[in-house]
Amino acid sequence: MEFVGRRPWVAEGGKILVRCQNWIGDVVIATASLRCIRQFLPTSHVSVLAKPWVIPILAHNPHIDEIIEYEGRGMHKGVWGMLRLSRFLRTREFEVAILLQRAFEAALIAYLSRIPVRMGYTTDGRGFLLTHKARSSKDEFDVPRLEHDLKLLQGFGISANEKELCVPVGAAEKGRVEQRLREFEIKMDEPVVGFSPGAVGSPLKRWYPDRFADLASRIREAYQARILLFGSSDERELGEEICRRALNPGIVNLAGRISLDAAIALIGCCGLFVTNDSGLMHVAAALDVPLVGIFGPTDPGRTAPWSKRYVLVRDAEVDCYGCSMGDCAQNHRCMDAITVEHAFRGVQEAVGAYGIDPAGTRMQQVTATERTVPLVTAERQGASL
């Protein structure tokens, strides 16, 4: 990996803008980088530019000073919206932009905002917009996303020894967990298993709903556990289908019914989390919930949860496994090969290794905070440069 750019590049106490990614899982992974930035520059003012739907991941982060909302579907949509956002950022007089997002747009916004130091990977043809650039070979991207983010920081002198995720639960949401569970007729002394059967952006990463339903029934019978189904509003019908197909009662479909803030707190009460390669998988990892990850077309070497309490379920005999293709010419063989029995063995392995704590015990282990990071919404200004 080649790094280009002068050092030192920032003085202690400066103003730093971090452009994080647009997907929930990627932003969870980015919290390790935010921790390292804060430890390296403890008195600097660190702002994060983020899309609205990932803000709950950052809302209670102790390592940042503010979140600036990037309304890409609203006032910052299109060219004029980007110019409007850049003009607002210019008024904040940032000295450094650290671009964890690899897109061209992230570098262009930093450039238009006249931020003197702009550091990031030279992906997406954006190298000419950066003052401090890291060039990677294709092989260097074949590592866990967290490691690749930290390599960028290390290349410009930021110590990155502590590789820990950080998604604290808001104290208010933690306080509502018992009430919410009571509404679902779940007791705090019962074990709760979370399911994330969806996968935003790639249906090919989804295991089949009938198999999730059968697995839920087996878990319910074996461990007397209640099942909470998590997902977006687009996955509501998927959750309903799983509930209809399951043989045993005790499944609650939360997809599209609760906010991400509430979902984070409820995931924290789970004694086990069974998931496709999804954003909520990374939330569970950050909360140290034991995980069973079902992987097909994506490569766990790059996207597996950053967790020590994790069981991978896949069929390594399938020769096209981990292809990450946008389309599949193999009739989804990588997922089709994963049977309910295969997945249940993964559950048994996880429970045998890590246990399956009841909801009350889990909530005692979850870190909660009263602090909420200030949220800044860019003013509706003109777009002139």
C-alpha positions as CSV (number, residue, x, y, z in Angstrom):
1,M,0.0,0.0,0.0
2,E,1.4,3.4,-1.0
3,F,0.7,6.6,1.0
4,V,1.1,10.0,-0.5
5,G,0.9,13.2,1.6
6,R,3.0,15.3,4.0
7,R,3.0,14.7,7.7
8,P,2.3,16.0,10.3
9,W,-1.0,16.9,8.8
10,V,-3.0,18.3,11.7
11,A,-2.3,20.0,15.0
12,E,-3.8,18.9,18.2
13,G,-7.1,20.7,18.9
14,G,-8.1,21.1,15.2
15,K,-11.4,20.6,13.5
16,I,-11.9,17.2,11.8
17,L,-14.7,16.1,9.5
18,V,-15.1,12.3,9.1
19,R,-17.3,11.1,6.2
20,C,-18.7,7.8,7.2
21,Q,-20.4,5.2,5.0
22,N,-24.0,4.9,4.0
23,W,-24.8,1.4,5.2
24,I,-25.6,0.4,8.8
25,G,-23.0,-2.3,9.0
26,D,-20.2,-0.2,7.6
27,V,-20.9,2.6,10.0
28,V,-20.8,0.1,12.9
29,I,-17.4,-1.0,11.6
30,A,-16.3,2.6,11.3
31,T,-16.8,3.2,15.1
32,A,-13.4,1.5,15.6
33,S,-11.8,4.1,13.4
34,L,-13.6,6.9,15.3
35,R,-12.2,5.5,18.6
36,C,-8.7,5.6,17.2
37,I,-9.1,9.1,15.9
38,R,-10.3,10.3,19.3
39,Q,-7.4,8.6,21.1
40,F,-4.9,10.1,18.7
41,L,-6.4,13.6,18.9
42,P,-8.1,13.8,22.2
43,T,-8.7,17.6,22.2
44,S,-9.7,17.9,18.6
45,H,-13.3,18.6,17.5
46,V,-14.5,15.5,15.6
47,S,-17.7,15.9,13.4
48,V,-19.2,13.0,11.4
49,L,-21.1,13.6,8.2
50,A,-23.8,10.9,8.0
51,K,-27.0,10.0,6.1
52,P,-30.2,10.1,8.3
53,W,-30.8,6.4,8.5
54,V,-27.4,5.6,10.1
55,I,-27.5,8.4,12.7
56,P,-28.8,6.1,15.4
57,I,-25.6,4.1,15.2
58,L,-23.6,7.2,16.1
59,A,-26.1,8.9,18.3
60,H,-24.5,8.0,21.6
61,N,-20.9,7.5,20.5
62,P,-18.5,8.9,23.1
63,H,-15.7,9.5,20.6
64,I,-17.3,12.2,18.5
65,D,-18.5,15.8,19.2
66,E,-21.3,16.2,16.7
67,I,-23.1,14.6,13.8
68,I,-23.9,16.6,10.6
69,E,-26.9,15.3,8.8
70,Y,-26.4,14.7,5.0
71,E,-30.0,14.8,3.6
72,G,-29.1,13.1,0.3
73,R,-32.8,12.4,-0.4
74,G,-33.9,15.9,0.6
75,M,-32.2,19.3,0.7
76,H,-28.8,17.9,-0.4
77,K,-30.2,15.9,-3.3
78,G,-28.5,16.3,-6.7
79,V,-25.8,18.8,-7.8
80,W,-27.4,21.8,-6.2
81,G,-28.0,20.0,-3.0
82,M,-24.3,18.9,-2.8
83,L,-23.2,22.5,-3.4
84,R,-25.6,23.7,-0.7
85,L,-24.0,21.1,1.7
86,S,-20.5,22.1,0.7
87,R,-21.2,25.8,1.3
88,F,-22.5,25.0,4.8
89,L,-19.4,22.8,5.6
90,R,-17.2,25.6,4.5
91,T,-18.6,27.9,7.2
92,R,-17.5,25.3,9.8
93,E,-13.8,25.8,8.8
94,F,-12.7,22.2,9.0
95,E,-9.0,21.6,8.8
96,V,-9.0,17.9,7.9
97,A,-11.4,15.6,6.2
98,I,-11.0,11.8,6.8
99,L,-12.9,10.0,4.1
100,L,-13.8,6.5,5.4
101,Q,-16.4,6.3,2.6
102,R,-14.6,5.4,-0.6
103,A,-17.0,7.1,-3.1
104,F,-16.0,9.9,-5.5
105,E,-18.8,12.0,-4.0
106,A,-17.2,12.1,-0.6
107,A,-14.0,13.5,-1.9
108,L,-15.8,16.0,-4.1
109,I,-17.8,17.4,-1.2
110,A,-14.6,17.8,0.9
111,Y,-12.9,19.5,-2.0
112,L,-15.9,21.9,-2.6
113,S,-15.9,22.6,1.1
114,R,-12.3,23.8,0.8
115,I,-11.0,21.6,3.6
116,P,-7.2,21.9,3.3
117,V,-6.3,18.3,4.2
118,R,-8.4,15.6,2.5
119,M,-7.3,12.0,3.2
120,G,-8.7,8.8,1.8
121,Y,-8.3,5.9,-0.5
122,T,-7.9,6.7,-4.2
123,T,-10.9,4.5,-5.2
124,D,-13.6,5.6,-7.7
125,G,-11.1,7.8,-9.6
126,R,-11.0,10.4,-6.9
127,G,-7.3,10.6,-6.2
128,F,-6.9,14.1,-7.8
129,L,-9.3,15.5,-5.2
130,L,-7.2,14.2,-2.3
131,T,-4.2,15.8,-0.6
132,H,-3.3,12.7,1.4
133,K,-4.0,9.6,-0.6
134,A,-3.6,5.8,-0.1
135,R,-3.4,3.6,-3.1
136,S,-4.3,-0.1,-2.5
137,S,-3.9,-3.1,-4.7
138,K,-6.9,-5.3,-5.3
139,D,-5.5,-7.9,-2.9
140,E,-5.3,-5.3,-0.1
141,F,-9.0,-5.0,-0.1
142,D,-9.5,-8.7,0.6
143,V,-9.2,-8.1,4.4
144,P,-11.9,-7.4,7.0
145,R,-13.4,-3.9,6.4
146,L,-12.3,-2.8,9.9
147,E,-8.7,-3.6,9.1
148,H,-8.8,-1.8,5.8
149,D,-10.2,1.4,7.4
150,L,-7.5,1.3,10.1
151,K,-4.8,0.9,7.5
152,L,-5.8,4.2,6.1
153,L,-5.4,5.8,9.5
154,Q,-2.1,4.1,10.3
155,G,-0.7,5.2,7.0
156,F,-1.0,8.8,8.1
157,G,0.3,8.3,11.5
158,I,-2.8,7.6,13.6
159,S,-2.3,4.8,16.1
160,A,-4.8,2.0,15.5
161,N,-4.1,-0.6,18.1
162,E,-7.5,-0.9,19.8
163,K,-9.8,-2.6,17.3
164,E,-13.1,-2.3,19.2
165,L,-16.6,-1.5,18.0
166,C,-18.7,1.0,19.9
167,V,-22.5,1.2,19.7
168,P,-23.7,2.3,23.2
169,V,-27.4,2.0,23.9
170,G,-29.3,5.1,24.9
171,A,-30.4,5.0,28.5
172,A,-34.0,5.9,27.6
173,E,-34.2,3.1,25.1
174,K,-32.6,0.6,27.5
175,G,-35.2,1.7,30.1
176,R,-38.0,0.8,27.7
177,V,-36.8,-2.7,26.9
178,E,-38.7,-4.5,29.7
179,Q,-41.9,-2.7,28.9
180,R,-41.6,-3.6,25.2
181,L,-40.9,-7.2,26.0
182,R,-43.9,-7.2,28.3
183,E,-46.0,-6.0,25.4
184,F,-44.9,-9.1,23.5
185,E,-45.6,-11.3,26.5
186,I,-41.9,-12.0,27.0
187,K,-40.5,-12.2,30.5
188,M,-37.1,-11.0,31.5
189,D,-36.1,-14.4,32.7
190,E,-36.7,-15.9,29.3
191,P,-34.0,-16.3,26.6
192,V,-34.6,-14.2,23.5
193,V,-33.2,-15.1,20.1
194,G,-33.0,-12.3,17.5
195,F,-33.4,-13.1,13.8
196,S,-32.2,-10.8,10.9
197,P,-33.7,-12.6,7.9
198,G,-33.3,-9.7,5.5
199,A,-30.3,-8.1,3.8
200,V,-30.7,-4.5,2.5
201,G,-29.3,-4.1,-1.0
202,S,-28.8,-7.7,-2.0
203,P,-31.6,-10.4,-1.9
204,L,-29.0,-13.0,-2.8
205,K,-27.6,-12.7,0.7
206,R,-30.9,-13.9,2.1
207,W,-31.4,-17.4,3.4
208,Y,-34.9,-18.7,2.7
209,P,-38.0,-17.7,4.8
210,D,-39.3,-21.3,5.1
211,R,-35.9,-22.4,6.5
212,F,-35.8,-19.5,9.0
213,A,-39.3,-20.5,10.1
214,D,-38.3,-24.1,10.6
215,L,-35.1,-23.0,12.4
216,A,-37.2,-20.7,14.7
217,S,-39.5,-23.7,15.6
218,R,-36.5,-25.8,16.4
219,I,-34.9,-23.1,18.6
220,R,-38.2,-22.5,20.4
221,E,-38.5,-26.2,21.1
222,A,-34.9,-26.8,22.2
223,Y,-34.3,-23.7,24.3
224,Q,-37.8,-22.4,25.2
225,A,-36.6,-19.2,23.6
226,R,-38.7,-16.4,22.2
227,I,-37.9,-15.1,18.7
228,L,-37.7,-11.4,17.7
229,L,-37.5,-10.8,14.0
230,F,-35.7,-7.5,13.1
231,G,-35.7,-5.7,9.8
232,S,-36.6,-2.6,7.8
233,S,-40.1,-1.7,6.6
234,D,-39.3,-3.3,3.3
235,E,-38.8,-6.6,5.1
236,R,-42.1,-6.5,7.0
237,E,-43.7,-9.0,4.7
238,L,-40.7,-11.3,4.9
239,G,-41.1,-11.4,8.6
240,E,-44.8,-12.1,8.3
241,E,-44.1,-15.0,6.0
242,I,-41.7,-16.5,8.5
243,C,-44.3,-16.1,11.3
244,R,-47.0,-17.8,9.1
245,R,-44.7,-20.7,8.3
246,A,-43.4,-21.4,11.8
247,L,-45.0,-24.4,13.6
248,N,-44.7,-22.9,17.1
249,P,-46.0,-19.6,18.5
250,G,-43.6,-17.2,20.2
251,I,-42.3,-15.3,17.2
252,V,-42.7,-11.5,17.1
253,N,-42.2,-9.6,13.8
254,L,-40.6,-6.2,14.5
255,A,-39.6,-5.5,10.9
256,G,-40.7,-2.0,10.1
257,R,-42.5,-1.5,13.5
258,I,-39.8,0.0,15.6
259,S,-37.0,2.6,15.1
260,L,-33.4,1.7,14.7
261,D,-32.7,3.1,18.2
262,A,-35.3,0.7,19.7
263,A,-33.9,-2.2,17.6
264,I,-30.4,-1.6,18.9
265,A,-31.6,-1.8,22.5
266,L,-33.7,-4.9,21.9
267,I,-30.8,-6.7,20.0
268,G,-28.8,-6.0,23.2
269,C,-31.3,-8.2,25.2
270,C,-30.9,-11.2,22.9
271,G,-29.0,-14.2,24.2
272,L,-28.3,-15.2,20.6
273,F,-28.6,-13.6,17.1
274,V,-29.1,-15.6,13.9
275,T,-28.5,-13.5,10.8
276,N,-27.7,-13.2,7.2
277,D,-24.8,-11.0,6.2
278,S,-26.6,-7.8,7.3
279,G,-26.2,-4.5,9.0
280,L,-27.9,-5.7,12.1
281,M,-25.4,-8.5,12.3
282,H,-22.7,-5.9,13.0
283,V,-24.9,-4.2,15.6
284,A,-25.2,-7.5,17.4
285,A,-21.4,-7.9,17.2
286,A,-20.9,-4.4,18.7
287,L,-23.2,-5.4,21.6
288,D,-21.3,-8.6,22.2
289,V,-24.3,-10.8,21.4
290,P,-23.4,-14.4,20.4
291,L,-23.9,-14.7,16.7
292,V,-24.7,-17.3,14.1
293,G,-24.0,-15.9,10.7
294,I,-25.4,-17.5,7.5
295,F,-23.2,-16.7,4.6
296,G,-23.6,-17.4,0.9
297,P,-22.4,-15.1,-1.9
298,T,-20.4,-12.8,0.4
299,D,-16.9,-13.5,1.7
300,P,-16.7,-13.7,5.5
301,G,-13.0,-12.9,5.1
302,R,-14.1,-9.3,4.4
303,T,-17.6,-8.9,5.8
304,A,-17.9,-11.3,8.8
305,P,-18.8,-9.7,12.1
306,W,-16.0,-8.3,14.2
307,S,-16.7,-10.6,17.1
308,K,-15.1,-13.3,19.3
309,R,-18.5,-15.0,19.9
310,Y,-19.4,-16.0,16.4
311,V,-20.3,-19.2,14.5
312,L,-20.1,-19.2,10.7
313,V,-22.7,-21.3,8.8
314,R,-21.9,-21.9,5.2
315,D,-21.3,-24.8,2.8
316,A,-17.6,-24.6,1.8
317,E,-18.1,-27.5,-0.7
318,V,-19.9,-25.1,-3.1
319,D,-17.2,-24.0,-5.6
320,C,-18.8,-20.6,-6.2
321,Y,-19.1,-19.7,-2.6
322,G,-18.1,-16.1,-1.7
323,C,-18.5,-14.8,-5.3
324,S,-20.1,-11.5,-4.2
325,M,-21.9,-11.4,-7.6
326,G,-24.7,-9.0,-8.2
327,D,-26.5,-11.7,-10.2
328,C,-26.3,-15.4,-9.8
329,A,-25.9,-17.9,-12.6
330,Q,-25.7,-20.9,-10.2
331,N,-29.3,-21.0,-9.0
332,H,-28.3,-19.6,-5.6
333,R,-26.4,-22.9,-4.8
334,C,-24.4,-21.3,-1.9
335,M,-27.6,-20.6,0.1
336,D,-29.6,-23.7,-1.2
337,A,-26.9,-25.9,0.2
338,I,-27.4,-24.6,3.8
339,T,-30.1,-26.8,5.3
340,V,-32.1,-26.2,8.5
341,E,-30.1,-29.0,10.1
342,H,-26.9,-27.3,9.1
343,A,-28.0,-24.0,10.6
344,F,-29.3,-25.6,13.8
345,R,-26.0,-27.3,14.3
346,G,-24.5,-23.8,14.2
347,V,-27.0,-22.7,16.8
348,Q,-26.1,-25.6,19.0
349,E,-22.4,-24.8,18.7
350,A,-22.9,-21.2,19.6
351,V,-25.1,-22.1,22.6
352,G,-22.6,-24.7,23.7
353,A,-19.7,-22.2,23.5
354,Y,-21.3,-19.0,24.7
355,G,-24.6,-19.9,26.4
356,I,-27.9,-18.3,25.8
357,D,-28.5,-15.8,28.6
358,P,-32.1,-14.6,29.4
359,A,-33.1,-11.1,28.5
360,G,-32.6,-9.7,32.0
361,T,-29.1,-11.0,32.3
362,R,-28.2,-9.6,28.9
363,M,-29.5,-6.2,29.7
364,Q,-27.4,-6.0,32.8
365,Q,-24.4,-6.4,30.5
366,V,-25.4,-3.8,28.0
367,T,-23.6,-0.4,28.2
368,A,-26.1,2.5,28.3
369,T,-25.4,6.2,28.3
370,E,-27.4,9.4,29.0
371,R,-25.3,11.4,26.5
372,T,-26.7,12.1,23.0
373,V,-24.3,13.5,20.4
374,P,-25.5,16.9,19.1
375,L,-27.1,16.7,15.7
376,V,-26.5,19.5,13.2
377,T,-28.8,20.0,10.3
378,A,-27.3,22.1,7.5
379,E,-29.2,25.4,7.0
380,R,-31.1,26.0,3.8
381,Q,-28.6,28.3,2.1
382,G,-28.0,29.2,-1.5
383,A,-25.7,27.0,-3.5
384,S,-23.3,29.6,-4.9
385,L,-19.6,29.0,-4.5
